[in-house]
Amino acid sequence: MIVYILRRMVQSFLVLLAVSLVVFMAVYAVGDPIELLVSAEASDADRQAMIKRLGLDLPVWLQYWSFLTRAFQGDLGTSFVHGIPAIELIVQRFPATFELVVVAIGLTCLLGIPLGLIAGLFNDRPLGRGLMGGSVLGFSLPNFWQGMMLILMFAVWLQWLPSSGRGDTVNVLGVPLSLFTADGWSHVMLPAINLALGNIALVLRLTATGVMEAKTQEYVKFARAKGISERRILTRHILRNILIPVVTVIGMEFGTLIAYSTITETVFAWPGMGKLLIDSIYKLDRPVVVAYVMLVTFIFVMINLLVDLAYAVLDPRVQLQEAQ
């Protein structure tokens, strides 16, 4: 176990290094942040002073080397626009994104797995076929259109839920969280539902497919022949054996939602990391963009490691050495 984790950490370091190089070069090639940071009335001396202060007068390879040396010390650069460390700016927005994703994943598990079980158990009946057919909408509808329709229906027409913002927050161990207030829950529901719809459809279909395959296996037939109750067969034999791919997908989607919640956060004006990324791209705030991608890559790497470790817990037949 320890050797496996150490090997994965080395692999993760190489992945982070490669991502940093690609992203840094890509961001460097797009636009000139000086055009946005310095007013048109500024003198040439002021422009040159700003370029030198931000280190943009150095060759690109020197800029990258400077970034790497500072990154090893935990400094991913200072925001051109806000004037504070990029990682500090991202960490300030992280709680909002994290609690949005937690609610979305919670909805995915609470709805996707039970509905998938129903669709798989009754796949030859109208209920099962209806659930499988309806899940196609989760893949088909554009995320931004879903968000606008949710706002139109629940915020404009019915006026049940607010359309934007995060609501009231309370400090928990110094971290502002909105899930501990009723107003916060009312604000998080619409963006969380919008973020969860596609994943509910994905988990539903994955669970249903697994159930349809598992219920025809010999061990299930043998359990029925022994007189074991259908509930115990479902929970102990079918559900346990289909959990590995479901856990894999949910784990990967958790990282995906943290990284790519930009559309939902923009539509609902949710003050998270995704909205910060969009604003930073518009303003060519290079340090924030690079730091964001580095942080997201790190989260993906760690989630992959945790999912691999969860394999061994859910199914002892899975050996970590096989995943090396």
C-alpha contacts under 8 A as a table, 3 or more apart, distances in Angstrom:
res1	aa1	res2	aa2	distance
1	M	4	Y	5.11
1	M	5	I	6.23
1	M	320	L	7.32
2	I	5	I	5.16
2	I	6	L	6.17
3	V	6	L	5.16
3	V	7	R	6.14
4	Y	7	R	5.14
4	Y	8	R	6.20
4	Y	320	L	7.17
4	Y	321	Q	7.22
4	Y	324	Q	7.23
5	I	8	R	5.07
5	I	9	M	6.17
5	I	305	L	7.88
6	L	9	M	5.02
6	L	10	V	6.41
7	R	10	V	5.23
7	R	11	Q	6.34
8	R	11	Q	4.97
8	R	12	S	6.00
8	R	305	L	7.48
9	M	12	S	4.89
9	M	13	F	6.20
10	V	13	F	5.12
10	V	14	L	6.49
11	Q	14	L	5.23
11	Q	15	V	6.29
12	S	15	V	5.01
12	S	16	L	6.15
12	S	298	F	7.72
12	S	301	V	6.31
13	F	16	L	5.13
13	F	17	L	6.19
14	L	17	L	5.04
14	L	18	A	6.21
15	V	18	A	5.20
15	V	19	V	6.11
16	L	19	V	5.10
16	L	20	S	6.01
16	L	294	M	6.73
16	L	297	T	6.80
16	L	298	F	7.08
17	L	20	S	5.18
17	L	21	L	6.40
18	A	21	L	5.29
18	A	22	V	6.34
19	V	22	V	5.21
19	V	23	V	5.96
19	V	294	M	7.21
19	V	297	T	7.83
20	S	23	V	5.33
20	S	24	F	5.83
20	S	290	V	7.16
20	S	294	M	6.56
21	L	24	F	5.27
21	L	25	M	6.18
21	L	64	Y	7.59
22	V	25	M	5.40
22	V	26	A	6.12
23	V	26	A	5.02
23	V	27	V	6.00
23	V	290	V	6.31
23	V	293	V	7.61
24	F	27	V	5.30
24	F	28	Y	6.02
24	F	64	Y	7.07
24	F	290	V	6.30
25	M	28	Y	5.03
25	M	29	A	6.28
25	M	60	V	7.98
26	A	29	A	5.31
26	A	30	V	6.81
27	V	30	V	5.40
27	V	286	R	6.33
27	V	289	V	7.81
27	V	290	V	7.67
28	Y	31	G	7.61
28	Y	60	V	7.71
28	Y	286	R	7.50
30	V	284	L	7.90
31	G	284	L	7.07
32	D	35	E	5.84
32	D	36	L	7.68
32	D	284	L	7.23
33	P	36	L	5.38
33	P	37	L	6.17
33	P	283	K	6.97
33	P	284	L	5.21
33	P	285	D	6.87
34	I	37	L	4.94
34	I	38	V	5.69
34	I	47	R	7.39
34	I	50	M	7.57
34	I	51	I	7.05
35	E	38	V	5.86
35	E	39	S	7.45
35	E	40	A	7.94
36	L	39	S	7.21
36	L	283	K	6.63
36	L	284	L	7.85
37	L	80	F	7.75
37	L	81	V	7.20
38	V	42	A	6.55
38	V	47	R	6.69
38	V	50	M	7.92
39	S	42	A	5.47
42	A	46	D	6.12
42	A	47	R	6.82
43	S	46	D	5.23
43	S	47	R	6.43
44	D	47	R	5.02
44	D	48	Q	6.19
45	A	48	Q	5.13
45	A	49	A	6.09
46	D	49	A	5.05
46	D	50	M	6.22
47	R	50	M	5.17
47	R	51	I	6.24
48	Q	51	I	5.02
48	Q	52	K	6.16
49	A	52	K	5.20
49	A	53	R	6.06
50	M	53	R	5.04
50	M	54	L	6.23
51	I	54	L	5.38
51	I	55	G	6.17
51	I	56	L	5.17
51	I	57	D	5.93
52	K	55	G	4.97
52	K	56	L	6.08
52	K	57	D	5.60
53	R	56	L	7.78
54	L	80	F	7.54
55	G	58	L	6.01
55	G	63	Q	7.14
56	L	59	P	7.83
56	L	63	Q	7.48
58	L	62	L	6.16
58	L	63	Q	6.17
59	P	62	L	5.35
59	P	63	Q	6.34
60	V	63	Q	4.95
60	V	64	Y	6.17
61	W	64	Y	5.03
61	W	65	W	6.11
62	L	65	W	4.97
62	L	66	S	6.02
63	Q	66	S	5.11
63	Q	67	F	6.16
64	Y	67	F	4.93
64	Y	68	L	6.18
65	W	68	L	5.04
65	W	69	T	6.22
66	S	69	T	5.30
66	S	70	R	6.22
67	F	70	R	5.27
67	F	71	A	5.93
67	F	76	L	6.75
67	F	77	G	7.01
68	L	71	A	4.90
68	L	72	F	6.31
69	T	72	F	5.42
69	T	73	Q	6.87
70	R	73	Q	5.13
70	R	74	G	6.51
70	R	75	D	5.01
70	R	76	L	6.44
70	R	77	G	7.48
71	A	74	G	4.93
71	A	75	D	4.81
71	A	76	L	5.03
71	A	77	G	7.85
72	F	75	D	7.25
75	D	85	P	7.43
75	D	87	I	7.55
76	L	85	P	7.25
76	L	86	A	6.33
76	L	87	I	6.34
76	L	287	P	6.83
76	L	290	V	7.95
76	L	291	A	5.83
77	G	85	P	5.84
77	G	86	A	5.77
77	G	87	I	7.72
77	G	287	P	5.38
77	G	288	V	7.70
77	G	291	A	7.73
78	T	83	G	6.06
78	T	84	I	5.38
78	T	85	P	4.11
78	T	86	A	5.11
78	T	287	P	6.19
78	T	288	V	7.65
79	S	82	H	5.42
79	S	83	G	5.08
79	S	84	I	5.60
79	S	85	P	5.89
79	S	86	A	5.15
79	S	285	D	6.29
79	S	286	R	7.53
79	S	287	P	5.64
79	S	288	V	5.87
80	F	83	G	5.75
80	F	285	D	5.56
80	F	286	R	7.47
80	F	287	P	7.28
81	V	283	K	7.70
81	V	285	D	6.42
84	I	88	E	7.11
84	I	89	L	6.94
85	P	88	E	5.26
85	P	89	L	6.42
86	A	89	L	5.08
86	A	90	I	6.26
86	A	287	P	6.11
86	A	288	V	4.94
86	A	291	A	6.42
87	I	90	I	5.06
87	I	91	V	6.00
87	I	288	V	7.39
87	I	291	A	6.31
87	I	292	Y	7.74
88	E	91	V	5.07
88	E	92	Q	6.18
89	L	92	Q	5.22
89	L	93	R	6.72
89	L	288	V	7.92
90	I	93	R	5.20
90	I	94	F	6.06
90	I	273	M	6.17
90	I	276	L	7.70
90	I	288	V	7.59
90	I	292	Y	6.93
91	V	94	F	4.89
91	V	95	P	7.46
92	Q	95	P	7.01
93	R	96	A	5.78
93	R	97	T	6.80
93	R	271	P	6.62
93	R	272	G	4.71
93	R	273	M	5.18
93	R	276	L	7.67
94	F	97	T	5.25
94	F	98	F	5.92
94	F	272	G	6.15
94	F	273	M	5.84
95	P	98	F	4.99
95	P	99	E	6.07
95	P	175	V	7.29
95	P	176	P	7.14
95	P	177	L	6.78
95	P	272	G	7.49
96	A	99	E	5.55
96	A	100	L	6.28
96	A	166	R	7.69
96	A	177	L	7.24
96	A	178	S	7.94
96	A	270	W	7.62
96	A	271	P	6.50
96	A	272	G	5.00
96	A	273	M	7.73
97	T	100	L	5.13
97	T	101	V	6.17
97	T	258	I	6.52
97	T	261	S	7.80
97	T	271	P	7.78
97	T	272	G	4.73
97	T	273	M	6.08
97	T	274	G	7.55
98	F	101	V	5.16
98	F	102	V	6.07
98	F	258	I	6.78
99	E	102	V	4.95
99	E	103	V	6.22
99	E	177	L	7.68
99	E	179	L	7.31
100	L	103	V	5.39
100	L	104	A	6.25
100	L	188	V	6.45
100	L	191	P	7.42
100	L	192	A	5.79
101	V	104	A	4.92
101	V	105	I	6.00
101	V	192	A	6.99
101	V	195	L	7.75
101	V	254	F	6.94
101	V	257	L	6.23
101	V	258	I	6.38
102	V	105	I	5.19
102	V	106	G	5.99
102	V	254	F	8.00
103	V	106	G	4.94
103	V	107	L	6.20
103	V	188	V	7.96
103	V	192	A	6.03
104	A	107	L	5.16
104	A	108	T	6.21
104	A	192	A	4.68
104	A	193	I	6.34
104	A	195	L	6.01
104	A	196	A	4.80
105	I	108	T	4.82
105	I	109	C	6.24
105	I	196	A	6.63
105	I	250	I	7.48
105	I	254	F	6.79
106	G	109	C	5.26
106	G	110	L	6.05
107	L	110	L	5.08
107	L	111	L	5.88
107	L	112	G	7.68
107	L	193	I	7.50
107	L	196	A	6.53
107	L	200	I	7.59
108	T	111	L	5.49
108	T	112	G	5.12
108	T	113	I	7.57
108	T	196	A	5.85
108	T	197	L	7.64
108	T	199	N	6.08
108	T	200	I	4.72
108	T	203	V	7.28
109	C	112	G	5.38
109	C	113	I	5.63
109	C	114	P	7.98
109	C	200	I	7.54
109	C	203	V	7.90
110	L	113	I	6.51
110	L	114	P	6.83
111	L	114	P	5.76
111	L	115	L	5.96
111	L	200	I	6.55
111	L	204	L	7.98
112	G	115	L	5.39
112	G	116	G	5.88
112	G	199	N	7.69
112	G	200	I	4.51
112	G	201	A	6.61
112	G	202	L	7.69
112	G	203	V	5.17
112	G	204	L	4.50
112	G	207	T	7.90
113	I	116	G	4.99
113	I	117	L	6.16
113	I	203	V	6.32
113	I	204	L	5.78
113	I	207	T	6.17
114	P	117	L	5.05
114	P	118	I	6.32
114	P	204	L	7.81
115	L	118	I	5.06
115	L	119	A	6.08
115	L	131	L	7.43
115	L	204	L	5.98
116	G	119	A	5.00
116	G	120	G	5.99
116	G	203	V	7.08
116	G	204	L	4.03
116	G	205	R	6.08
116	G	206	L	7.29
116	G	207	T	4.83
116	G	208	A	4.42
117	L	120	G	5.13
117	L	121	L	6.01
117	L	204	L	7.73
117	L	207	T	6.24
117	L	208	A	5.62
117	L	211	V	6.55
118	I	121	L	5.22
118	I	122	F	5.97
118	I	123	N	7.95
118	I	128	G	6.52
118	I	208	A	7.46
119	A	122	F	5.36
119	A	123	N	5.34
119	A	127	L	6.98
119	A	128	G	3.94
119	A	129	R	6.94
119	A	131	L	6.02
119	A	132	M	6.58
119	A	204	L	7.85
119	A	208	A	5.50
120	G	123	N	5.08
120	G	128	G	6.68
120	G	207	T	7.25
120	G	208	A	3.98
120	G	209	T	6.37
120	G	210	G	7.56
120	G	211	V	5.08
120	G	212	M	5.08
121	L	128	G	7.54
121	L	208	A	7.60
121	L	211	V	6.69
121	L	212	M	6.75
122	F	125	R	5.40
122	F	127	L	6.77
122	F	128	G	4.92
122	F	129	R	7.98
123	N	126	P	7.80
123	N	127	L	7.58
123	N	128	G	4.42
123	N	129	R	5.85
123	N	212	M	7.46
124	D	128	G	6.63
124	D	129	R	6.93
125	R	128	G	5.52
125	R	129	R	6.28
126	P	129	R	5.08
126	P	130	G	5.76
127	L	130	G	5.11
127	L	131	L	6.26
128	G	131	L	5.22
128	G	132	M	6.26
129	R	132	M	5.16
129	R	133	G	5.98
130	G	133	G	5.07
130	G	134	G	5.88
131	L	134	G	5.09
131	L	135	S	6.10
132	M	135	S	5.25
132	M	136	V	7.07
132	M	204	L	7.83
132	M	205	R	6.61
133	G	136	V	5.66
133	G	137	L	7.93
134	G	137	L	5.76
134	G	138	G	7.69
135	S	138	G	5.36
135	S	139	F	7.27
135	S	200	I	7.98
135	S	201	A	4.71
135	S	202	L	7.67
135	S	204	L	7.35
135	S	205	R	7.26
136	V	139	F	5.42
136	V	140	S	6.23
136	V	201	A	7.00
137	L	140	S	4.87
137	L	141	L	5.89
137	L	201	A	7.87
138	G	141	L	6.13
138	G	197	L	5.62
138	G	198	G	4.47
138	G	199	N	7.61
138	G	200	I	7.44
138	G	201	A	5.24
138	G	202	L	7.76
139	F	198	G	5.59
139	F	201	A	6.97
139	F	202	L	7.74
141	L	145	W	7.05
141	L	146	Q	6.57
142	P	145	W	5.31
142	P	146	Q	6.24
143	N	146	Q	5.15
143	N	147	G	6.30
143	N	194	N	6.99
143	N	195	L	7.69
143	N	263	I	7.21
143	N	264	T	7.21
144	F	147	G	5.09
144	F	148	M	6.36
144	F	263	I	6.32
144	F	264	T	6.74
144	F	267	V	6.71
145	W	148	M	5.14
145	W	149	M	6.17
146	Q	149	M	5.15
146	Q	150	L	6.13
146	Q	194	N	6.38
147	G	150	L	5.12
147	G	151	I	6.23
147	G	190	L	7.76
147	G	191	P	7.18
147	G	194	N	5.74
147	G	264	T	6.89
147	G	267	V	6.56
147	G	268	F	7.51
148	M	151	I	5.09
148	M	152	L	6.07
148	M	267	V	7.28
149	M	152	L	4.95
149	M	153	M	6.03
150	L	153	M	5.21
150	L	154	F	5.80
150	L	155	A	7.41
150	L	190	L	6.76
150	L	194	N	7.63
151	I	154	F	5.56
151	I	155	A	4.93
151	I	156	V	6.40
151	I	163	S	5.59
151	I	190	L	7.50
152	L	155	A	5.82
152	L	156	V	4.90
152	L	157	W	6.17
153	M	156	V	5.92
153	M	157	W	5.13
153	M	158	L	6.12
153	M	159	Q	7.93
154	F	157	W	6.10
154	F	158	L	5.00
154	F	159	Q	5.54
154	F	160	W	5.47
154	F	161	L	5.86
155	A	158	L	6.06
155	A	159	Q	4.32
155	A	160	W	5.86
155	A	161	L	5.17
155	A	162	P	5.53
155	A	163	S	5.53
156	V	159	Q	5.29
159	Q	162	P	7.36
161	L	186	S	5.84
161	L	187	H	6.76
161	L	189	M	7.89
161	L	190	L	7.40
162	P	165	G	7.92
162	P	186	S	6.80
162	P	187	H	5.71
163	S	187	H	7.24
163	S	190	L	7.38
163	S	268	F	6.16
164	S	187	H	6.87
164	S	268	F	4.61
164	S	269	A	5.22
164	S	270	W	6.48
165	G	187	H	6.60
165	G	268	F	6.79
165	G	269	A	5.56
165	G	270	W	5.20
165	G	271	P	6.93
166	R	169	T	7.96
166	R	178	S	6.93
166	R	184	G	6.13
166	R	187	H	5.54
166	R	188	V	6.65
166	R	270	W	6.01
166	R	271	P	6.95
167	G	178	S	6.60
167	G	183	D	5.48
167	G	184	G	4.60
167	G	185	W	7.98
167	G	186	S	7.78
167	G	187	H	5.76
168	D	178	S	5.86
168	D	181	T	6.54
168	D	183	D	5.78
168	D	184	G	5.40
169	T	176	P	5.64
169	T	177	L	5.04
169	T	178	S	4.17
169	T	179	L	7.56
169	T	180	F	7.25
169	T	181	T	6.65
169	T	184	G	6.63
170	V	175	V	7.90
170	V	176	P	5.35
170	V	177	L	5.47
170	V	178	S	6.38
170	V	180	F	6.80
170	V	181	T	7.42
171	N	174	G	5.19
171	N	175	V	5.08
171	N	176	P	4.39
171	N	177	L	6.21
172	V	175	V	5.10
172	V	176	P	6.32
172	V	177	L	6.81
177	L	180	F	6.59
178	S	181	T	5.73
178	S	183	D	7.66
178	S	184	G	4.41
178	S	185	W	6.91
179	L	182	A	7.50
179	L	184	G	5.48
179	L	185	W	5.63
180	F	184	G	7.08
180	F	185	W	7.80
181	T	184	G	5.09
181	T	185	W	6.47
182	A	185	W	5.18
182	A	186	S	6.34
183	D	186	S	5.13
183	D	187	H	6.37
184	G	187	H	5.18
184	G	188	V	6.19
185	W	188	V	5.14
185	W	189	M	6.17
186	S	189	M	5.73
186	S	190	L	7.95
187	H	190	L	6.86
187	H	191	P	7.89
188	V	191	P	5.80
188	V	192	A	5.91
189	M	192	A	5.12
189	M	193	I	5.99
190	L	193	I	5.20
190	L	194	N	6.19
191	P	194	N	5.00
191	P	195	L	6.06
191	P	264	T	6.16
191	P	265	E	7.29
191	P	268	F	6.40
192	A	195	L	5.01
192	A	196	A	5.98
193	I	196	A	5.00
193	I	197	L	6.04
194	N	197	L	5.69
194	N	264	T	7.03
195	L	198	G	7.07
195	L	199	N	7.76
195	L	257	L	7.57
195	L	261	S	7.34
195	L	264	T	6.64
196	A	199	N	5.24
196	A	200	I	5.96
197	L	200	I	5.17
197	L	201	A	6.44
198	G	201	A	5.29
198	G	202	L	6.30
199	N	202	L	4.84
199	N	203	V	6.02
199	N	253	E	7.53
200	I	203	V	5.30
200	I	204	L	5.87
201	A	204	L	5.06
201	A	205	R	6.21
202	L	205	R	5.43
202	L	206	L	6.16
203	V	206	L	5.01
203	V	207	T	5.88
203	V	246	V	6.66
203	V	249	V	7.56
203	V	250	I	7.72
204	L	207	T	5.28
204	L	208	A	6.03
205	R	208	A	5.06
205	R	209	T	6.02
206	L	209	T	5.25
206	L	210	G	6.25
206	L	245	P	7.87
206	L	246	V	6.86
207	T	210	G	5.11
207	T	211	V	6.14
207	T	242	I	7.00
207	T	246	V	6.80
208	A	211	V	5.10
208	A	212	M	6.14
209	T	212	M	5.21
209	T	213	E	6.28
210	G	213	E	5.20
210	G	214	A	5.95
210	G	242	I	5.58
211	V	214	A	5.02
211	V	215	K	5.92
211	V	238	I	6.47
211	V	239	L	7.49
211	V	242	I	7.08
212	M	215	K	5.66
212	M	216	T	7.03
213	E	216	T	5.83
213	E	217	Q	7.06
214	A	217	Q	5.32
214	A	220	V	7.38
214	A	238	I	5.90
214	A	241	N	7.72
214	A	242	I	7.67
215	K	220	V	5.94
215	K	221	K	7.69
215	K	238	I	6.75
216	T	220	V	6.90
216	T	221	K	7.16
217	Q	220	V	5.58
217	Q	221	K	6.61
218	E	221	K	5.05
218	E	222	F	6.01
219	Y	222	F	4.99
219	Y	223	A	6.10
219	Y	237	H	7.97
220	V	223	A	5.04
220	V	224	R	6.31
220	V	233	I	6.94
220	V	237	H	6.88
220	V	238	I	7.54
221	K	224	R	5.15
221	K	225	A	6.20
222	F	225	A	4.96
222	F	226	K	6.30
223	A	226	K	5.15
223	A	227	G	6.67
223	A	228	I	5.74
223	A	233	I	6.90
224	R	227	G	5.16
224	R	228	I	5.52
224	R	229	S	7.34
224	R	230	E	7.55
224	R	233	I	7.62
225	A	228	I	7.55
228	I	232	R	6.69
228	I	233	I	6.67
229	S	232	R	5.34
229	S	233	I	6.27
230	E	233	I	4.97
230	E	234	L	6.06
231	R	234	L	5.12
231	R	235	T	6.24
232	R	235	T	5.20
232	R	236	R	5.55
232	R	237	H	7.44
233	I	236	R	5.46
233	I	237	H	5.09
233	I	238	I	6.35
234	L	237	H	5.82
234	L	238	I	4.91
234	L	239	L	5.80
235	T	238	I	6.18
235	T	239	L	5.12
235	T	240	R	6.53
236	R	239	L	6.41
236	R	240	R	5.77
237	H	240	R	5.69
237	H	241	N	6.28
238	I	241	N	5.42
238	I	242	I	6.43
239	L	242	I	5.32
239	L	243	L	6.14
240	R	243	L	5.45
240	R	314	L	7.69
241	N	244	I	6.99
242	I	245	P	6.44
242	I	246	V	6.81
243	L	246	V	5.00
243	L	247	V	5.81
243	L	314	L	7.68
244	I	247	V	5.22
244	I	248	T	6.16
244	I	311	Y	6.48
244	I	314	L	6.90
244	I	315	D	7.81
245	P	248	T	4.95
245	P	249	V	6.21
246	V	249	V	5.22
246	V	250	I	6.14
247	V	250	I	5.10
247	V	251	G	5.91
247	V	307	V	7.35
248	T	251	G	5.21
248	T	252	M	6.17
248	T	307	V	6.13
249	V	252	M	5.15
249	V	253	E	5.93
250	I	253	E	5.02
250	I	254	F	6.06
251	G	254	F	5.18
251	G	255	G	6.81
251	G	303	I	6.47
251	G	304	N	7.54
251	G	307	V	6.38
252	M	255	G	5.40
252	M	256	T	6.20
252	M	300	F	7.55
252	M	303	I	7.00
252	M	304	N	7.16
253	E	256	T	4.68
253	E	257	L	5.89
254	F	257	L	5.34
254	F	258	I	6.43
255	G	258	I	5.20
255	G	259	A	6.23
255	G	296	V	7.70
255	G	299	I	6.49
255	G	300	F	5.47
255	G	303	I	6.82
256	T	259	A	5.10
256	T	260	Y	5.77
256	T	261	S	7.93
256	T	300	F	7.77
257	L	260	Y	5.14
257	L	261	S	5.25
258	I	261	S	5.95
258	I	296	V	7.49
259	A	262	T	7.73
259	A	274	G	7.24
259	A	296	V	5.72
260	Y	263	I	7.47
260	Y	274	G	6.78
261	S	264	T	5.52
261	S	265	E	6.06
261	S	274	G	5.59
262	T	265	E	5.18
262	T	266	T	5.99
262	T	273	M	7.62
262	T	274	G	3.92
262	T	275	K	5.61
262	T	277	L	7.47
262	T	278	I	7.03
263	I	266	T	5.13
263	I	267	V	6.11
263	I	274	G	7.55
263	I	275	K	7.97
264	T	267	V	5.17
264	T	268	F	6.11
264	T	270	W	7.75
265	E	268	F	5.33
265	E	269	A	5.45
265	E	270	W	4.50
265	E	271	P	6.93
265	E	272	G	6.68
265	E	274	G	6.14
265	E	275	K	5.64
266	T	269	A	4.96
266	T	270	W	6.53
266	T	274	G	7.52
266	T	275	K	5.53
267	V	270	W	7.84
269	A	275	K	7.48
270	W	275	K	7.06
271	P	275	K	6.27
271	P	276	L	7.42
272	G	275	K	5.67
272	G	276	L	6.45
273	M	276	L	4.92
273	M	277	L	6.13
273	M	292	Y	7.92
274	G	277	L	5.09
274	G	278	I	6.44
275	K	278	I	5.15
275	K	279	D	6.20
276	L	279	D	5.15
276	L	280	S	6.01
277	L	280	S	5.02
277	L	281	I	6.12
277	L	288	V	7.35
277	L	289	V	6.20
277	L	292	Y	7.22
278	I	281	I	5.18
278	I	282	Y	6.32
279	D	282	Y	5.19
279	D	283	K	6.27
280	S	283	K	5.04
280	S	284	L	5.74
280	S	285	D	4.83
280	S	286	R	7.39
280	S	288	V	6.56
280	S	289	V	6.45
281	I	284	L	4.90
281	I	285	D	6.28
281	I	286	R	7.65
281	I	289	V	6.84
282	Y	285	D	7.86
285	D	288	V	5.78
285	D	289	V	6.54
286	R	289	V	5.19
286	R	290	V	6.17
287	P	290	V	5.27
287	P	291	A	5.96
288	V	291	A	5.11
288	V	292	Y	5.94
289	V	292	Y	5.15
289	V	293	V	6.33
290	V	293	V	5.29
290	V	294	M	6.18
291	A	294	M	5.08
291	A	295	L	6.09
292	Y	295	L	5.18
292	Y	296	V	6.14
293	V	296	V	5.09
293	V	297	T	6.04
294	M	297	T	5.15
294	M	298	F	6.23
295	L	298	F	5.10
295	L	299	I	6.27
296	V	299	I	5.03
296	V	300	F	6.23
297	T	300	F	5.08
297	T	301	V	6.21
298	F	301	V	5.11
298	F	302	M	6.24
299	I	302	M	5.22
299	I	303	I	6.11
300	F	303	I	5.15
300	F	304	N	6.16
301	V	304	N	5.20
301	V	305	L	6.40
302	M	305	L	5.07
302	M	306	L	6.25
303	I	306	L	5.03
303	I	307	V	6.08
304	N	307	V	5.12
304	N	308	D	6.25
305	L	308	D	5.17
305	L	309	L	6.31
306	L	309	L	5.05
306	L	310	A	6.09
307	V	310	A	4.92
307	V	311	Y	6.40
308	D	311	Y	5.20
308	D	312	A	7.19
308	D	320	L	7.36
308	D	323	A	7.71
309	L	312	A	5.58
309	L	313	V	6.87
309	L	320	L	7.43
310	A	313	V	5.05
310	A	314	L	6.17
311	Y	314	L	5.28
311	Y	315	D	5.88
311	Y	316	P	7.79
311	Y	318	V	6.35
312	A	315	D	5.29
312	A	316	P	5.17
312	A	317	R	7.26
312	A	318	V	5.35
312	A	319	Q	6.42
312	A	320	L	7.00
313	V	316	P	6.25
315	D	318	V	5.74
316	P	319	Q	7.20
318	V	322	E	7.60
319	Q	322	E	5.55
319	Q	323	A	7.33
320	L	323	A	5.36
320	L	324	Q	6.89
321	Q	324	Q	5.35
